[in-house]
């Protein structure tokens, strides 16, 4: 029973989408209900899983089935498996997905256009995201990864704002570029890796766990660590790492590969923005931690300074651009860029603090960015205007909204007591310690990154001052009338998120005790393996 | 540090946690009170704070002069390194606990009168409670990270309180400035934490103090942590938020200046100064000196009653920081203690003046800026109690004998005097003496302007004293400005608070102080009784440190922000769009190639075959005659071919 829980969690939305397909499209309420029930079932399944999860137990809920087995004669056997499982990295992210999806469903209650299509896409997206986090077979991962792109494209392109077509095409092209780079690495890995479990035959496997062990590489295959073959200045393994890195960095998004994000966010409807910021961005960080780093540890060590540098650039650059943003959603989008920079910095440090902080930051940002985009949506729903300068003195008119924005903004700028603080402090401690502990990063990376804290306070407080302080004024009389305080549905979405951010900020131990074994194992493995492999570059 | 007793006395523990958490409870209760019952908070908030103060006092009396005690709590563990949230009880921390909760209680009490009728009492009392809680956290924390947590929360509470009146634009700006300047300091503090963590693997203060290890980056670590102090305790150059913070309600100013915010920096220094390297301590001393001088000179030329007090706080904090910099920690702490009471007293008295005049203005329908001392005068007749409390507080600030300020300042002076003579200690001594002199000047300038002489802008309705609920806390604080809170002897600072002879009490320093203060009093009498100080723009703007800093820094940030945004739109998106256009252009070219060449070829082939088809089709047009013709022709050819 236990081993099917994960598959249950994974495929419930797909089954629901299939059922929804046959429901009459005029009964729009049923689709909302079906999606909501699906999410509730997922919550129950997740709670069941959490109750049996052993934080020191490594991979759990593993389910392995043969999926594609093709005997290619002298070329060996192509073997792809249905292999899923959760560990200290994926469990927090899967939990985040389940929670955010529930909130997204509530937030989608106001959708009026083509309700059937919308909720079916949302359900497909749900499966795809959980699948990406759960898959341990690279082909399966890639399948889910691509599977995410399509619903997202349509959700932005059909239900989005005025420039939705531009945004959705930009999103699609960027992500497609990333997918292609990952695909190249995927094929190279497939050619190079042998499944040791079938002795005597050459079995090309997509199993991510096999890919981590240098012994499983076929000698003189393109990605074999002992292959002296060079492409330009670097060996093929380093190139493969870079391909994966760029592919996932686009998702993260990392400066300078980030410009799809603000446009996608600005045009996307509120619930889609929430999914995008809270969940899709995490796949970038997840991919680095699950695939790029463990499979190519020596390249990871070699490029750690680059990863950290780009992380720091993202932190500072994202914050600066956020400050120059006139659109509230754009500001929040750039703040996401800034905050995801911490994930890169934490991973690059390869210290237990840094990696724990990076994973913590992914969860924390998921919660807080969901809150931020919901709040931007609250305002947009009422006035259809997101320009910061068109508002003034909202505090007096919408006191509860003001309180909610205060909570979200201060949580996002890393105020202690909220989850972001724990994450960022750990990243800082880890990144700084890296200089003396493993010699990967210079101390100045962490020091420069603290600029992000100051700039973060500056752009948020400046926005607060412009929008909420002073005498009440809104552009347009209709807008002034439409500005009512939060309603119950909005409450029900925001309060759980705020409570979650607080709980993870005040009682970090449970989440940390999930992440810690993973972080420990990850950083040790990458460091020892990376140093043991002969550096060819 | 002596051996720690790991105390688990349940009553004591209960008292400590009550003192710490009751203000938090007050916050929670205020937030959860329904809006229509918001008057309730002005009852329960002071009540909870009273209980908190009593608990703190019980804890203090039960553990006074005991060995330091440590309650061990683990917050979370990263890898195998635990981050502790230990609570340390020493004389210092317990005393601060009491000072914070008592002053906070008095401010709460005062606020019930001062803020009566405010639209957002809920938010006000909630944040007041949270402010107190955060400060109590700093006082008790024995871990630098936990301290940092509360440190930032203090910043957040001050943001909320300074910006309490959201409809005032200036309040929004001032609160933003306070938080950002504090954040700049905090970023430095955080770097300090990183250095300490990377080099020692712990952030526990007691552990760090007892290990006594030194490491390479220690000066850097000390200075980085000191950055946090510069921000929080309004030291040069991050002081300008403090005068601006006067946009907040006056009781809040009292709290910020006396107990809950600026005191945090000095308290942190007191706790961790042994970790500082000598070089770092010199920087601390010089910074403190600069701040003390700038603050006192700026105070001399302000016209806003609250801004005078703000700059005076800054200058007094400078003295404390300076004292810690040269190792006079207990004297600095003593001054922090006495300052808390007399500054709270002065602020609340100023609040009473403002309150009384506002109410009079409302009734008289006559409006002028009541905080500008040039508009005031002669208030001693209308507000005798306030006059008296202001006078007592002012006398203590000026360091008049028989007041607490005299003793604490003298403790610093005597200690500065007895340090080794060097250029630094001599310049500190000169600075200290001049600052004391200027302090007397601006204090009595203020008193003369506000209370003496005749009203400069008389109101048709005479102002009346504020209600008892506001007068009572002020009177209590005024009484706490007397020498008795320090020791029984008005000329000897060694008493209950400095029980052991940390410093030798130098009799002639005392004598000199008395003469010096008397001279300053005389000067201030003759200068301010009749003549007025002309405004001095440089000093009024505190040497333009703020203007220059804000302008330059603001400009840099603004330019970088627009540049970053420009890069985003023009370069990165430009590249994307460029590649998109390139794609489209290529697509058009291939499209043309497709249409003209490939399709042309295909069409050509089709055309050819069509031509051939048309030609061959013409043979089969359905005409019998033609068929017969071809048939006969074929037969003829066949016959010719076979018969050949």
Interface residues (C-beta under 8 A of the other chain):
Chain A: X170 X173 X174 X256 X258 X259 X262 X317 X320 X321 X323 X324 X325 X352 X353 X356 X393 X395 X396 X399 X402 X406 X410 X415 X416 X417 X421 X422 X425 X426 X428 X429 X431 X432 X433 X435 X436 X437 X443 X446 X447 X450 X451 X453 X454 X455 X457 X458 X461 X462 X464 X465 X468 X469 X470 X471 X472 X508 X509 X512 X513 X516 X519 X520
Chain B: X75 X76 X77 X78 X79 X119 X120 X145 X148 X149 X150 X152 X153 X156 X159 X160 X163 X166 X167 X168 X169 X171 X172 X173 X175 X176 X179 X180 X183 X184 X186 X187 X188 X190 X191 X193 X194 X195 X197 X198 X199 X557 X560 X561 X562 X563 X564 X565 X567 X568 X572 X573 X576 X580
